[in-house]
Amino acid sequence: MEALKHLLNITLALFMIGNMLDMGLRLDARQALRDLRDARFLLASLLWGFVALPALAWGLAHLLPLEHPYATGLVLLGMAPCAPFLPPMVDRARGDLGCTAAFMLLAVLVIVAYMPLAVPRLTSGLSADAWTIAKPLLLFLLLPLALGLGLRRRSLPRAERLHPLVKKLTNVDTLAMLVLCVVVYGEGFVSLLGSWVIGAQLLFFSAATVLPYALGFGLPRGQRIVLSLGLATRNLGAAFAPLFAVPGADQRAVVVVALGVLMQAAFSFGAATVYARRGAAAAAGHA
């Protein structure tokens, strides 16, 4: 089992590196930075992603009778918006793909600066300084993203040839990571059935999906879809990173973050399907 845990750590590191490299290879940084000049979209992204939803996760962790490690895992999930698979979800929902790139770039940059400061203050179970939290975020998130962006800027054709290979290898690693999670933490998943963790995550993901769309600060529908799906998905690598950076972190917190894999998939796919149907109905009605 110890060997499997070490192997799981390796697959998790590759998962983070592969997803960030993949993002960098297909992200038009200049266009993303131009889209971030939309002050209303930028403000909404920051408020929902790094103020409102982390506060909601922290509130649920303290209001509901969650054991301390479970509360820590929930708060970490609340701090890390935006999964790398956001673009196909937005495309399915007929959202604004241009703003999707801007949101993804913003989320990664803010996570790397935000989590080292917020984690020690909002999670009393992780006794680590800011640098301990920052190191895996810099190494496994920011560095591969910068590498991908650099390769794309230097040679777009080469980046486009490399991207499918990186994506395939990352998908294989993701499958291996999920299998190892089930093998290593299977008993932990079963233990969640008798706790408030599943209910807490259902409440969190429901709010993260519905509220940014419903309370969109006057944003166009395409941008509200980006916010909704970007916040319904979580950067699980960033949420896992502090747990693997701090020696002796309770494994029950890891189980809670791993549960987020299923939650984000269900909520983001469901929301994208609803948005697509509404968009088609509205287009038909207009015609």
Number of C-alpha atoms within 10 A of each C-alpha: 8 8 8 13 15 11 15 20 17 13 21 25 21 19 24 28 22 26 26 25 27 27 24 25 28 16 21 17 17 12 13 19 16 12 18 20 11 12 10 13 24 16 13 18 27 15 14 20 25 21 13 16 24 24 17 18 25 20 13 21 24 14 10 13 14 17 15 16 21 24 28 28 29 29 27 30 27 28 26 28 31 27 25 20 17 23 22 13 23 29 16 17 26 21 25 19 19 17 27 26 25 26 27 22 21 18 23 23 14 15 25 20 14 17 23 20 16 17 22 17 15 17 19 13 17 21 14 18 14 17 12 14 25 20 16 22 26 16 14 23 26 21 16 22 27 16 16 24 23 16 19 22 18 11 10 15 12 13 20 14 11 16 19 13 12 16 16 13 14 21 15 12 19 19 13 16 21 16 14 19 22 14 14 17 18 13 11 17 16 10 13 16 11 8 14 16 24 16 12 21 23 15 14 21 24 15 17 26 23 19 16 27 21 13 11 20 13 11 15 13 17 20 23 26 32 34 33 26 32 30 31 28 30 28 28 23 24 25 26 26 22 24 21 18 17 15 11 9 16 18 15 21 24 24 24 26 26 21 19 23 16 10 20 24 17 14 20 23 19 15 23 23 17 14 20 18 15 14 17 14 12 11 10 9 8 7 6
